[in-house]
Amino acid sequence: MSFQNTSRELRQSAIALLFAFLATGLLLVLTLDRSVKFDVAIMAAALFPVAAYLSGNLRLFSLWGLLLTIPFDLSERIGPILAKLGGETSFRFEMSDPFWLVLLAYIGHEIWTGQRKGIRIPKVSYPWLMIALIGVWAIIVGPWHLTAAHETVRMLKVWLLFICISNELTTRRRIIQCALALTATVILQSTVGLIQYATRHYFGLRALGEPELATLNQLSRESVSGEHVFRAGAFMQHPNIFGVFLAATLPLIIALFLVKTTQVRRLIFLTGIILGIPALVATLSRSGWLSFAICCVLLAGILLLHHGFRQRSILAGAVALLVMAGMVAVFYQPISTRIFDSQPEAVEGRLQWAEEALKMIAVKPILGWGLNSYVFALPPFTPYGARGARAFYKNGVNWAPAVHNAYLLSCAETGIVGLGLYLSLFVILGWTALRNFRVKDEVLFAINAGCLCSLAAFLVDGMFSPSLRTNSILRVFWVLGGMIMAIYYWRLREESGDSGDGEAVGRNAA
């Protein structure tokens, strides 16, 4: 299960990860108040290096650490904070940063020592870099320099994360370990979400990413007509964000559960499914439910086309229908009230925001108003007018809402050019995933199928929410994209007869 490391590599890993965890500990010191929670956090940070050493494979540990921490919002903010929606709000050093920085350091060391020929820069990232260049232009000539800089820096950070994943997962074992770590992340977040839902109580850990009290009260009042409801958000800032996270990751776990593998791993995948689906229901996120439903249909169709999965998929589909029927029976009341008794004002508000976005696009259709500038450019297009909107929203104390549509938001900020680049990301990444279906390894086929369905989840959710403008979901998106590219590179090596990990092509055991 672990990689084969020399003693020298282990020593280097120990030094690198010690530095990473010291940085994480410092981050906790800077962000948390002096309290019992602070002391517990420091103790946990101190135990990380010990756990890394005891794992017996410190590089693998850093990969797992990265996947386990990407949903969390714990970060040290640098400079001014613009607490708005629709984009990055500050420069920040995040909980997951030390892990991918360490992995990049390993990759750089391998290039330096000749163990690796070079670093791969997938072409799918070119449109992303071009959008970042639009952001650089907004920094130079636009009226809102700081907010454009916030988003541009974040885009470059997640691009480096993508490069890290694409180049780190060079072997079949590492790709599988990445999928296992992501499953563990779903289990962790789902457990937290279900505890929140069962107790109707949050832990008060806002620094880790729990939704704020004001957000919870608003959602409780406005989600269902004439009724106060509780929505689980885990450590992902908002129940809708938690919903799209589960909708995008559960198809991968379901696909892996159908693979012939060890009992322990199958139990891990089954646990992720058993906890993840009820947690998705507990979010009361209609966009998350819809995205997941479409992904399940897509996944079933893909697996039925594979001769090795066909019989298992039919059996699993029958079991899934029974499980879903049981889930609907258990959660019938919250599901039915959320679908049929939702606040009409919420729908009307979203339609109004969409009209405002279309007005903005009509004025500057080519390159838009500037990256991450939506709420700044919005006031003249609201029913209140420029002065009225600033007065109504207290001149930035409470920011105007961003349109709940990723495509309108992208087009308003970066124009038709930016929207085309944004959509091309999905086209190129989806085309790469489709080409990966030629892979002969059953496990990698399942992982690739799950990642392709995840792209569909993000596309569907984008019509109802700008979720890819939140840090946690953006990181998950690029990790899944990195897995698609890693499988693509692995397949090319196998087809050329150069196996990266010495395993036989088409081996089915995970």
C-alpha positions as CSV (number, residue, x, y, z in Angstrom):
1,M,0.0,0.0,0.0
2,S,2.9,2.4,0.7
3,F,5.5,3.6,-1.7
4,Q,9.0,2.3,-1.7
5,N,11.3,5.0,-0.2
6,T,15.0,4.9,0.5
7,S,16.3,5.9,4.0
8,R,17.6,9.1,2.4
9,E,14.2,10.0,1.0
10,L,12.6,9.3,4.4
11,R,15.1,11.7,6.1
12,Q,14.4,14.4,3.5
13,S,10.7,13.8,4.0
14,A,11.0,14.2,7.7
15,I,12.8,17.5,7.4
16,A,10.4,18.9,4.8
17,L,7.3,17.8,6.6
18,L,8.6,19.1,10.0
19,F,8.9,22.5,8.3
20,A,5.4,22.1,6.9
21,F,3.8,21.3,10.2
22,L,5.7,24.0,12.0
23,A,4.2,26.4,9.5
24,T,0.8,24.9,10.1
25,G,1.3,25.3,13.9
26,L,2.3,28.9,13.4
27,L,-0.8,29.5,11.3
28,L,-2.9,28.1,14.1
29,V,-1.2,30.5,16.6
30,L,-1.9,33.5,14.3
31,T,-5.6,32.7,13.7
32,L,-7.0,31.2,16.9
33,D,-7.8,33.0,20.1
34,R,-6.2,32.1,23.4
35,S,-8.7,29.6,24.7
36,V,-9.2,25.9,25.3
37,K,-9.7,25.4,21.6
38,F,-6.4,27.2,21.0
39,D,-4.5,24.8,23.3
40,V,-6.2,21.8,21.7
41,A,-5.3,23.0,18.2
42,I,-1.6,23.5,19.2
43,M,-1.5,20.0,20.7
44,A,-2.9,18.6,17.4
45,A,-0.4,20.6,15.4
46,A,2.4,19.2,17.6
47,L,1.3,15.6,17.0
48,F,1.3,16.0,13.2
49,P,5.1,15.4,12.8
50,V,4.8,12.3,15.1
51,A,2.0,10.9,13.0
52,A,3.9,11.6,9.8
53,Y,6.9,9.7,11.1
54,L,4.8,6.8,12.4
55,S,3.1,6.5,9.0
56,G,6.3,5.0,7.6
57,N,5.9,7.0,4.4
58,L,6.1,10.7,4.9
59,R,5.6,11.7,1.3
60,L,2.4,9.8,1.2
61,F,1.4,11.4,4.5
62,S,1.8,14.8,3.0
63,L,-0.5,13.8,0.1
64,W,-3.1,12.6,2.6
65,G,-2.6,15.8,4.6
66,L,-3.3,17.9,1.5
67,L,-6.5,16.0,0.7
68,L,-7.8,16.0,4.3
69,T,-7.3,19.8,4.7
70,I,-8.5,21.2,1.4
71,P,-12.1,21.7,2.5
72,F,-11.2,23.7,5.6
73,D,-11.2,27.5,5.7
74,L,-8.5,27.9,8.3
75,S,-6.1,30.5,7.0
76,E,-4.0,33.5,8.0
77,R,-5.2,36.5,6.1
78,I,-2.7,39.0,4.9
79,G,-3.6,42.7,4.3
80,P,-7.0,44.2,3.9
81,I,-10.1,42.0,3.9
82,L,-13.0,42.6,1.6
83,A,-15.7,40.4,3.2
84,K,-17.9,40.1,0.1
85,L,-19.4,37.3,-2.0
86,G,-18.5,36.1,-5.5
87,G,-14.7,35.9,-5.2
88,E,-11.6,35.9,-3.1
89,T,-11.7,38.4,-0.2
90,S,-8.0,38.7,0.8
91,F,-4.5,37.3,0.4
92,R,-4.1,34.3,2.6
93,F,-1.9,31.4,3.7
94,E,-4.2,28.4,4.1
95,M,-4.1,25.2,6.1
96,S,-3.5,23.0,3.0
97,D,-0.7,25.2,1.6
98,P,2.2,23.5,3.4
99,F,1.3,20.1,2.1
100,W,1.3,20.9,-1.6
101,L,4.3,23.2,-1.2
102,V,6.2,20.2,0.2
103,L,5.1,18.0,-2.7
104,L,6.2,20.6,-5.1
105,A,9.5,20.7,-3.3
106,Y,9.9,16.9,-3.9
107,I,9.1,17.3,-7.5
108,G,11.6,20.0,-7.8
109,H,14.3,17.9,-6.1
110,E,13.6,15.0,-8.4
111,I,14.1,17.3,-11.4
112,W,17.3,18.7,-9.9
113,T,18.8,15.3,-9.3
114,G,17.8,13.9,-12.7
115,Q,15.2,11.4,-11.3
116,R,12.5,13.3,-13.3
117,K,12.9,14.7,-16.8
118,G,10.9,17.8,-16.2
119,I,7.5,19.1,-15.0
120,R,4.3,18.7,-17.0
121,I,2.2,21.8,-17.6
122,P,-1.2,20.4,-18.9
123,K,-2.7,22.4,-21.7
124,V,-6.0,22.4,-19.9
125,S,-4.5,25.0,-17.6
126,Y,-3.8,27.5,-20.4
127,P,-7.3,29.0,-20.4
128,W,-7.0,29.4,-16.7
129,L,-3.8,31.3,-17.0
130,M,-5.3,33.5,-19.7
131,I,-8.1,34.4,-17.3
132,A,-5.4,35.2,-14.7
133,L,-3.8,37.5,-17.3
134,I,-7.2,39.3,-17.6
135,G,-6.9,39.7,-13.9
136,V,-3.4,41.2,-14.2
137,W,-4.8,43.7,-16.7
138,A,-7.5,44.6,-14.2
139,I,-4.8,45.1,-11.6
140,I,-2.9,47.5,-13.8
141,V,-5.6,49.6,-15.5
142,G,-8.9,48.7,-13.6
143,P,-10.5,50.9,-10.9
144,W,-10.5,48.0,-8.4
145,H,-6.9,46.9,-8.2
146,L,-6.9,45.1,-4.8
147,T,-9.8,42.8,-5.4
148,A,-8.5,41.8,-8.8
149,A,-5.1,41.0,-7.2
150,H,-6.9,38.9,-4.5
151,E,-8.5,36.7,-7.2
152,T,-5.5,36.6,-9.5
153,V,-3.2,35.3,-6.7
154,R,-5.8,32.7,-5.7
155,M,-6.0,31.5,-9.3
156,L,-2.2,31.1,-9.5
157,K,-2.2,29.2,-6.2
158,V,-4.8,26.7,-7.3
159,W,-3.0,26.4,-10.6
160,L,0.1,25.4,-8.7
161,L,-2.0,22.9,-6.7
162,F,-3.2,21.4,-10.1
163,I,0.4,21.2,-11.4
164,C,1.4,19.5,-8.1
165,I,-1.3,16.8,-8.3
166,S,-0.8,16.2,-12.0
167,N,2.9,15.6,-11.5
168,E,2.9,13.9,-8.1
169,L,0.5,11.1,-9.1
170,T,2.9,9.4,-11.4
171,T,2.0,5.8,-10.5
172,R,-1.1,3.8,-10.2
173,R,-0.6,3.4,-6.4
174,R,-0.4,7.2,-5.9
175,I,-3.6,7.8,-7.9
176,I,-5.4,5.2,-5.8
177,Q,-4.1,6.7,-2.6
178,C,-5.3,10.1,-3.7
179,A,-8.8,8.7,-4.2
180,L,-8.7,7.0,-0.8
181,A,-7.6,10.2,0.9
182,L,-10.5,12.1,-0.8
183,T,-12.9,9.4,0.4
184,A,-11.5,9.9,4.0
185,T,-12.2,13.6,3.6
186,V,-15.8,12.9,2.6
187,I,-16.2,10.6,5.6
188,L,-14.8,13.3,7.9
189,Q,-16.9,16.1,6.6
190,S,-20.0,14.0,6.4
191,T,-19.6,12.8,10.0
192,V,-19.4,16.4,11.2
193,G,-22.4,17.4,9.1
194,L,-24.5,14.6,10.4
195,I,-23.6,15.4,14.0
196,Q,-24.6,19.0,13.3
197,Y,-27.9,17.9,11.8
198,A,-28.7,15.4,14.5
199,T,-28.0,17.8,17.4
200,R,-29.2,20.9,15.5
201,H,-26.1,22.6,16.8
202,Y,-22.8,23.8,15.5
203,F,-19.5,23.5,17.3
204,G,-18.6,27.2,17.1
205,L,-15.4,26.5,15.0
206,R,-15.8,29.3,12.6
207,A,-12.0,29.4,12.1
208,L,-12.1,25.9,10.6
209,G,-15.0,26.8,8.2
210,E,-18.2,26.3,10.0
211,P,-21.0,28.7,8.8
212,E,-21.3,31.9,10.7
213,L,-24.2,32.4,13.1
214,A,-25.8,35.1,10.9
215,T,-25.7,32.8,7.9
216,L,-27.3,30.0,9.9
217,N,-30.1,32.3,11.2
218,Q,-30.8,33.6,7.7
219,L,-30.9,30.1,6.2
220,S,-33.1,28.9,9.0
221,R,-35.7,31.6,8.3
222,E,-35.6,31.8,4.5
223,S,-35.2,28.2,3.3
224,V,-38.7,27.0,3.9
225,S,-41.9,29.0,4.0
226,G,-43.4,29.4,7.5
227,E,-40.9,27.0,9.1
228,H,-37.4,27.2,10.7
229,V,-35.1,24.5,9.5
230,F,-31.6,23.4,10.2
231,R,-29.1,22.8,7.4
232,A,-25.8,21.0,7.8
233,G,-22.7,22.8,6.6
234,A,-19.8,20.8,8.1
235,F,-16.6,22.8,7.9
236,M,-17.4,24.2,4.5
237,Q,-18.8,27.7,5.2
238,H,-22.3,27.2,3.8
239,P,-24.7,24.2,3.4
240,N,-24.8,24.8,-0.4
241,I,-21.0,24.6,-0.6
242,F,-21.1,21.4,1.4
243,G,-23.8,20.1,-0.9
244,V,-21.8,20.6,-4.1
245,F,-18.7,19.1,-2.5
246,L,-20.6,15.9,-1.7
247,A,-22.4,15.9,-5.2
248,A,-18.9,16.2,-6.9
249,T,-17.1,13.6,-4.8
250,L,-19.7,10.9,-4.1
251,P,-19.8,9.6,-7.7
252,L,-16.0,8.8,-7.5
253,I,-16.6,6.9,-4.2
254,I,-19.6,5.0,-5.7
255,A,-17.5,4.0,-8.8
256,L,-14.6,2.8,-6.6
257,F,-17.0,0.7,-4.5
258,L,-17.9,-1.3,-7.6
259,V,-14.3,-2.2,-8.2
260,K,-12.9,-5.5,-7.2
261,T,-10.7,-4.6,-4.2
262,T,-9.8,-5.6,-0.7
263,Q,-12.5,-5.8,2.0
264,V,-10.9,-3.0,4.0
265,R,-11.0,-0.6,1.0
266,R,-14.5,-1.6,0.0
267,L,-15.6,-0.9,3.6
268,I,-14.0,2.6,3.4
269,F,-15.9,3.3,0.2
270,L,-19.1,1.9,1.6
271,T,-18.7,4.1,4.7
272,G,-18.2,7.2,2.5
273,I,-21.5,6.4,0.6
274,I,-23.5,5.6,3.8
275,L,-22.4,8.8,5.5
276,G,-22.2,11.0,2.4
277,I,-25.7,10.6,1.0
278,P,-27.5,11.4,4.2
279,A,-25.2,14.3,4.8
280,L,-26.1,15.6,1.3
281,V,-29.8,15.3,2.2
282,A,-29.0,17.2,5.5
283,T,-27.6,20.2,3.6
284,L,-31.1,20.8,2.2
285,S,-29.3,22.0,-1.0
286,R,-31.6,21.6,-4.0
287,S,-28.7,22.4,-6.4
288,G,-26.6,19.7,-4.6
289,W,-29.4,17.2,-4.9
290,L,-29.9,17.9,-8.6
291,S,-26.2,17.8,-9.4
292,F,-25.9,14.5,-7.6
293,A,-28.9,13.0,-9.3
294,I,-27.5,13.9,-12.8
295,C,-24.1,12.6,-11.8
296,C,-25.6,9.2,-10.8
297,V,-27.4,8.9,-14.1
298,L,-24.2,9.8,-16.0
299,L,-22.1,7.4,-13.9
300,A,-24.5,4.5,-14.4
301,G,-24.4,5.1,-18.2
302,I,-20.6,5.2,-18.3
303,L,-20.2,2.0,-16.2
304,L,-22.7,0.1,-18.2
305,L,-20.6,0.7,-21.3
306,H,-17.6,-1.1,-19.6
307,H,-17.9,-4.9,-19.9
308,G,-16.2,-5.4,-16.5
309,F,-18.7,-3.2,-14.7
310,R,-21.9,-4.0,-16.5
311,Q,-23.2,-6.8,-14.3
312,R,-22.0,-5.1,-11.1
313,S,-23.6,-1.8,-12.2
314,I,-27.0,-3.4,-12.7
315,L,-26.9,-5.1,-9.3
316,A,-25.6,-1.9,-7.7
317,G,-28.3,0.1,-9.4
318,A,-31.0,-2.1,-8.0
319,V,-29.5,-1.9,-4.5
320,A,-29.1,1.9,-4.9
321,L,-32.8,2.3,-5.8
322,L,-33.7,0.5,-2.7
323,V,-31.3,2.6,-0.6
324,M,-32.6,5.8,-2.2
325,A,-36.2,4.7,-1.5
326,G,-35.3,4.2,2.1
327,M,-33.5,7.5,2.3
328,V,-36.5,9.3,0.9
329,A,-38.8,7.5,3.4
330,V,-36.5,8.6,6.3
331,F,-36.0,12.2,5.1
332,Y,-39.4,12.6,3.4
333,Q,-40.5,15.6,5.4
334,P,-37.3,17.8,5.0
335,I,-37.0,16.8,1.4
336,S,-40.6,17.5,0.5
337,T,-40.8,20.8,2.4
338,R,-37.5,22.0,0.9
339,I,-38.7,21.3,-2.7
340,F,-42.4,22.3,-2.5
341,D,-42.5,24.9,0.3
342,S,-39.3,26.9,-0.3
343,Q,-39.5,30.7,0.1
344,P,-40.7,32.2,-3.1
345,E,-38.7,35.4,-2.3
346,A,-35.5,33.4,-2.7
347,V,-36.4,32.5,-6.3
348,E,-37.5,36.0,-7.1
349,G,-34.3,37.4,-5.6
350,R,-32.2,35.2,-7.8
351,L,-34.1,36.2,-10.9
352,Q,-33.6,39.8,-10.0
353,W,-29.8,39.3,-9.5
354,A,-29.7,37.5,-12.9
355,E,-31.4,40.5,-14.6
356,E,-28.8,42.9,-12.9
357,A,-26.0,40.7,-14.2
358,L,-27.4,40.8,-17.8
359,K,-27.5,44.6,-17.6
360,M,-23.9,44.7,-16.6
361,I,-22.9,42.3,-19.4
362,A,-24.8,44.5,-22.0
363,V,-22.7,47.5,-21.1
364,K,-19.3,45.8,-21.2
365,P,-19.8,42.5,-23.1
366,I,-16.2,41.8,-24.4
367,L,-13.9,42.0,-21.4
368,G,-16.3,42.8,-18.6
369,W,-15.9,45.0,-15.6
370,G,-12.8,43.4,-14.2
371,L,-11.9,40.2,-12.4
372,N,-13.5,39.9,-9.0
373,S,-15.2,43.3,-9.3
374,Y,-18.9,42.3,-9.5
375,V,-20.1,43.7,-6.2
376,F,-18.2,46.9,-6.9
377,A,-19.6,47.5,-10.3
378,L,-23.1,46.3,-9.4
379,P,-24.8,49.4,-7.6
380,P,-25.8,51.4,-10.7
381,F,-27.6,48.3,-12.1
382,T,-29.7,47.6,-9.0
383,P,-33.3,48.9,-8.6
384,Y,-31.9,51.3,-5.9
385,G,-29.5,53.1,-8.3
386,A,-25.8,53.8,-7.5
387,R,-26.4,56.1,-4.5
388,G,-29.4,54.1,-3.2
389,A,-27.5,50.8,-3.4
390,R,-24.5,52.2,-1.5
391,A,-26.8,53.5,1.2
392,F,-29.0,50.4,1.3
393,Y,-25.9,48.1,1.7
394,K,-24.3,50.6,4.1
395,N,-21.5,51.5,1.7
396,G,-19.6,48.2,1.9
397,V,-20.4,47.2,5.5
398,N,-22.9,44.8,4.0
399,W,-22.0,43.9,0.4
400,A,-24.4,43.7,-2.4
401,P,-25.2,40.0,-3.3
402,A,-23.3,38.4,-6.2
403,V,-25.4,36.7,-8.9
404,H,-26.0,33.1,-8.0
405,N,-24.9,31.9,-11.5
406,A,-21.3,31.1,-12.2
407,Y,-21.6,31.8,-15.9
408,L,-23.3,35.2,-15.5
409,L,-20.8,36.1,-12.9
410,S,-17.9,35.2,-15.1
411,C,-19.3,37.0,-18.1
412,A,-20.0,40.1,-16.1
413,E,-16.5,40.3,-14.8
414,T,-14.4,39.0,-17.7
415,G,-16.8,39.4,-20.6
416,I,-17.6,36.9,-23.4
417,V,-13.8,36.3,-23.7
418,G,-13.5,35.2,-20.1
419,L,-16.6,33.1,-20.1
420,G,-15.4,31.3,-23.2
421,L,-12.1,30.6,-21.5
422,Y,-13.9,29.4,-18.4
423,L,-16.1,27.0,-20.4
424,S,-13.1,25.7,-22.4
425,L,-11.7,24.4,-19.1
426,F,-14.6,22.0,-18.8
427,V,-14.5,21.1,-22.5
428,I,-10.7,20.3,-22.6
429,L,-10.8,18.5,-19.2
430,G,-13.9,16.6,-20.2
431,W,-12.4,15.6,-23.5
432,T,-9.3,14.3,-21.7
433,A,-11.5,12.3,-19.4
434,L,-13.3,10.8,-22.4
435,R,-10.0,9.8,-24.0
436,N,-9.0,8.2,-20.7
437,F,-11.8,5.6,-21.1
438,R,-9.3,3.8,-23.3
439,V,-7.4,2.9,-20.1
440,K,-7.3,-0.8,-19.6
441,D,-6.9,-0.7,-15.8
442,E,-10.4,-1.1,-14.2
443,V,-9.6,0.9,-11.1
444,L,-8.3,3.9,-13.0
445,F,-11.3,3.6,-15.4
446,A,-13.6,3.9,-12.3
447,I,-11.6,6.9,-10.9
448,N,-11.7,8.6,-14.3
449,A,-15.5,8.0,-14.6
450,G,-16.0,9.5,-11.1
451,C,-14.0,12.6,-11.9
452,L,-15.8,13.1,-15.2
453,C,-19.1,13.0,-13.3
454,S,-17.7,15.5,-10.9
455,L,-17.2,17.9,-13.8
456,A,-20.9,17.5,-14.6
457,A,-21.7,18.3,-11.0
458,F,-19.8,21.6,-11.1
459,L,-21.4,22.5,-14.5
460,V,-24.9,21.9,-13.1
461,D,-24.3,23.7,-9.8
462,G,-22.8,26.6,-11.7
463,M,-26.3,27.5,-13.0
464,F,-27.5,28.0,-9.4
465,S,-24.4,29.1,-7.4
466,P,-20.9,30.6,-7.9
467,S,-19.5,27.7,-5.8
468,L,-16.3,27.6,-7.8
469,R,-15.5,31.1,-6.4
470,T,-15.1,29.6,-3.0
471,N,-11.6,28.3,-1.9
472,S,-12.6,24.8,-0.8
473,I,-14.6,23.9,-3.9
474,L,-12.0,25.5,-6.2
475,R,-9.3,23.3,-4.6
476,V,-11.5,20.2,-4.9
477,F,-12.1,21.0,-8.6
478,W,-8.4,21.2,-9.4
479,V,-7.6,18.1,-7.4
480,L,-10.1,16.1,-9.4
481,G,-8.8,17.7,-12.6
482,G,-5.3,16.8,-11.6
483,M,-6.4,13.2,-11.2
484,I,-7.8,13.1,-14.7
485,M,-4.5,14.4,-16.0
486,A,-2.5,12.0,-13.9
487,I,-4.5,9.1,-15.4
488,Y,-4.0,10.5,-18.9
489,Y,-0.2,10.6,-18.4
490,W,-0.2,7.1,-16.9
491,R,-2.2,5.8,-19.8
492,L,0.3,7.3,-22.3
493,R,3.2,5.6,-20.5
494,E,1.4,2.3,-20.5
495,E,0.6,2.5,-24.2
496,S,4.2,3.2,-24.9
497,G,5.3,0.3,-22.8
498,D,6.9,2.4,-20.0
499,S,5.0,1.5,-16.8
500,G,5.6,4.1,-14.2
501,D,5.1,1.8,-11.2
502,G,6.0,-1.6,-12.6
503,E,2.5,-3.0,-12.5
504,A,0.9,-5.0,-15.2
505,V,-1.6,-3.2,-17.5
506,G,-5.2,-4.1,-16.7
507,R,-4.6,-5.3,-13.2
508,N,-7.9,-5.1,-11.5
509,A,-7.1,-5.3,-7.8
510,A,-7.1,-1.8,-6.1
